[in-house]
Amino acid sequence: MIEHGNILVPTDFSPSSNEALRRACVLADTFGAHVHLLHVIDPVLFIDPDLIAIPPVEEMTEALRKSAERRLGEQVRGMDTDVEIFVHVEEGSGDPSRTICSFAERLPADLIVIGRHGRQGMLEHLLIGSTAERVVRHAPCSVLVAMPHGLLAAASGEANG
């Protein structure tokens, strides 16, 4: 299962991403793997400087990168584990799932553990799908989708009731 020793965890700093990281650390500890925590920053759109005063695009991208690195560090420090966690920030292309799958291929990742949000409406889900679903469809390796605790409790309540 873990050939290269790499488990990739994409994060958007949400509770479901924290749950995915926690589960990935347990798996990494079990299989002697490393965890790679990845955050994808959205590309900074260029706005005509004659219309509004903004810093240069490169400065904005660098500020986003530094903020993401700081938050990744906080997320790692919040884990109670001896597993080695590497942090990565990648600039995306508008669709985080493409960046995640591309990164997984380059790593190479043996497994992607991704959190699932439960707040999407049915129409939105049917029209665009979620990042987790797009990763599942296009990933170069196996994918484990971690449900947030609230959804787990709701699902088990429905199953038992």
Protein Blocks (a to p, Z undefined) as FASTA:
>chain_A
ZZnopacdddehiaklmmmmmmmmmmmmmnopacdddddddddddddfklpccddfklmm
mmmmmmmmmmmmmmmmmpccfbdcdddddddehiaklmmmmmmmmmpcfbdcddddfkbc
fklmmmnopfklmmmmmpcbdcdddddfklmmmmmmmmmZZ
